[in-house]
């Protein structure tokens, strides 16, 4: 790939202030942590539901 096609814009050229960049980073981190936590809880709920279902079938 020729180098002439590579370019980059700085944050200020895109109109992003340090406050907006900080807000984007914090929001991204909160989203990732929340997604991981909810995924783990859903797996736990599915696992518990399968144990309860097996226990009822055994009775």
Secondary structure, DSSP 8 states (H G I E B T S, - for coil): --GGG-----TTTTT--HHHHHHHHHHHHHHHHHHHHHHHHHHHHHHHHHHHHHHHHH-
